[in-house]
């Protein structure tokens, strides 16, 4: 059945790209520049997840395994999010002092990926090296095995609401503009795109500063057998600083001598499970992933910097003498953007001290790792013990059927500097998926869920809480 919707702002710009496949008609009866768009219904679900990254695909699997009819929407043609679209490696961190703190479906994913030959665990931190392509395959298998309907190559563009509820979302793909209805929605977009469009307030950012974006890349024909590379490609915490200090110090020395060297971080060299190949995380620039023009320009700068740094490594270090750029990530990695203003905001003080909450649903183990938006600086705060994340940080007061997972949960900037890493995102995704299935089945608003029952279900599937 066709329905009519009115879109404006950013949604209208996306709609413009689908003129060939949908009925887009300027409405002469309106004075606000809106369009009337013909849409088609793509399905009615218990749970719809927006975003197929580490938080999103885990959320979808968790919801579906609990019996919820589930769909997941992803703008790329594959799942895995920043892990595979940003080459963000390794998966950090599943353990604290050698003890697993994020279990259940996220850890099952690691075990399955390892069995495929696509992962290697690094103890005692529980970091996980991975093969990018096998990561994609493993996520796909788990989602499809769980019975999740997959909408890839589909961009979320807007939502339809009434009485504080999201009734449906609109997505754009080659079929045109389609709508998906659900009892409960999960925003795992990273940038809180669904929550933002639904009118959920966002965390304030008075100074406007954001952590920088980085465009990671793969160098091939690297001598990965030297002492320097063996020491710095594996982030187990036993080999000293995770940054490759010899390279960092040489680059800073060259910059001080007047060489044209852009701002950089690290550098960090990361295993991709293949001899002679390494993911390089070194570029950085100030960027706003929620501003299309700003982010487009930032990625252009970063792509230039990729080849500049590849040349510098080749010229100054024997390990890279024969190396070449074999791949750049499909997009720049995003460390910080929108975060919801939820029922509770996790502060860095709560997080670093290991504060426990009555409604704790997940954990975190990575140090607080705050990158400067300019220059090569970085602030690191080690955790006193593994952190806790409350359910209240996954929901807002405004929308009764929306949960968030991943780096857009309700937290301050410094807590985000730990919570943004993959294992933590997977943990909140698992909690959101189970919670969404419970709320969808019972018709309970997400703010009124029995958190004790939720925690009990999470523990049954292996969550460490």
Buried (B, 14 or more C-beta within 10 A) or exposed (E): EEEEBBBBEBBBEBBEEBEEEBBBEEBEEEEEEBBBBBBEEBBBBBBBBBBBBBBBBBBBBBBBBBEBBBBBBBBBEBBBBBBBBBBBBBBBBBBBEEEBBBBBBBBBBBEBBBEBEBBBBBEBBBBBBBBBBBBBBBBBBBBBEBBBBBBBBBBBBBBBBEEBBBBBBBBBBEBBBBBBBBBBBBBBBBBBBBBBBBEBBBBEEEEEEBBBBBBBBBBBEBBBEEEBBEBBBBBBBEEEEBBBBEBBEBBEEBBEEEEEBBBBBBBBBBBBBEEBBBBBBBBBBBBBBBEEEEBEEBBEBBBEBBEBBBEBBBEBBEBBEEBEBEBBBEBBBBBBBBBBBBBBBBBBEBBBBBBEBEBBBBBBBBBBBBBBBEEBEBEEBEBEBBBBBBBBBBBBEBBBBBBBBBBBBBBBBBBBBBBBBBBBBBBBBBBBBBBBBBBBBEEBBBBEBEBEEBBEBBEEBBBBB
